[in-house]
Amino acid sequence: MKRGKNIFRPIFFVLSATCIVLTMIDCPRHVELFSYFTIQSNVMCLIVLFWNLRKEPPALLRGLAAVCITLTFLIYHFMIRPADLTLSNLNNLKNIATSFAHYLVPVCFWADYLLFAPKGLMRVSYPFKWLCYPLLYLGYIMLIYKPLGGTFIVEGQLCKVPYFFLDIELMGPGGVAVWCVAIGAGFLILSYLFLLLDKLLSH
């Protein structure tokens, strides 16, 4: 197992780092780029995978990255992914970078956890601590980035928010609130499912 860890962990790290590089090349507006939850969750995974190369990262950080990258995958795949994004049209940098960020990095991160990470280190208090991150992200987008004039290019259109469910003009204040509560609840459910999985795998 140690030999496999020494082989695959550097590969996982390189693939994750490649994803960040590709997205930076595709989107030279780096303030915008790193204001996407997707990219932030990918950066978290990159930090954990880099930390892995020397020693085990804190369980609190690993768990946060696991839940965030899982949420990134689920929301993108089931709610945002363009219908025309398939394996057959991975013929440009944008589609490749998008696929890496939403599919390849989650697979690498979860493979690393399942194969090599110690289990049973997650605590019952962690899910609500992890929830602070998406709340801070929401505050950053709605109270700092957007009021200061920050914008996003989404499907070729200039937008004030990165995701449709945060668009007050489209969804209305009530609609945005409902979406935020639903996603927050989903985040907590994912967190407790991960906590349960971690406990089961520790036995």
Secondary structure as the mmCIF struct_conf table of DSSP 4:
data_model
#
loop_
_struct_conf.conf_type_id
_struct_conf.id
_struct_conf.beg_label_comp_id
_struct_conf.beg_label_asym_id
_struct_conf.beg_label_seq_id
_struct_conf.end_label_comp_id
_struct_conf.end_label_asym_id
_struct_conf.end_label_seq_id
HELX_RH_AL_P HELX_RH_AL_P1 LYS A 2 ASP A 26
HELX_RH_AL_P HELX_RH_AL_P2 HIS A 30 LEU A 33
TURN_TY1_P TURN_TY1_P1 PHE A 34 SER A 35
BEND BEND1 TYR A 36 TYR A 36
HELX_RH_AL_P HELX_RH_AL_P3 PHE A 37 ASN A 52
TURN_TY1_P TURN_TY1_P2 LEU A 53 ARG A 54
BEND BEND2 LYS A 55 LYS A 55
HELX_LH_PP_P HELX_LH_PP_P1 GLU A 56 PRO A 58
HELX_RH_AL_P HELX_RH_AL_P4 ALA A 59 ILE A 75
HELX_RH_PI_P HELX_RH_PI_P1 TYR A 76 ILE A 80
TURN_TY1_P TURN_TY1_P3 ALA A 83 ASP A 84
HELX_RH_3T_P HELX_RH_3T_P1 LEU A 87 ASN A 89
BEND BEND3 ASN A 92 ASN A 92
HELX_RH_AL_P HELX_RH_AL_P5 LEU A 93 SER A 99
HELX_RH_PI_P HELX_RH_PI_P2 PHE A 100 LEU A 104
HELX_RH_AL_P HELX_RH_AL_P6 VAL A 105 PHE A 116
BEND BEND4 ALA A 117 ALA A 117
BEND BEND5 LYS A 119 GLY A 120
TURN_TY1_P TURN_TY1_P4 VAL A 124 SER A 125
HELX_RH_AL_P HELX_RH_AL_P7 TYR A 126 TYR A 140
HELX_RH_PI_P HELX_RH_PI_P3 ILE A 141 TYR A 145
TURN_TY1_P TURN_TY1_P5 LYS A 146 GLY A 149
STRN STRN1 PHE A 152 VAL A 154
TURN_TY1_P TURN_TY1_P6 GLU A 155 GLY A 156
STRN STRN2 GLN A 157 CYS A 159
BEND BEND6 LYS A 160 TYR A 163
HELX_RH_3T_P HELX_RH_3T_P2 PHE A 164 LEU A 166
HELX_RH_AL_P HELX_RH_AL_P8 ILE A 168 LEU A 201
TURN_TY1_P TURN_TY1_P7 SER A 202 SER A 202
#
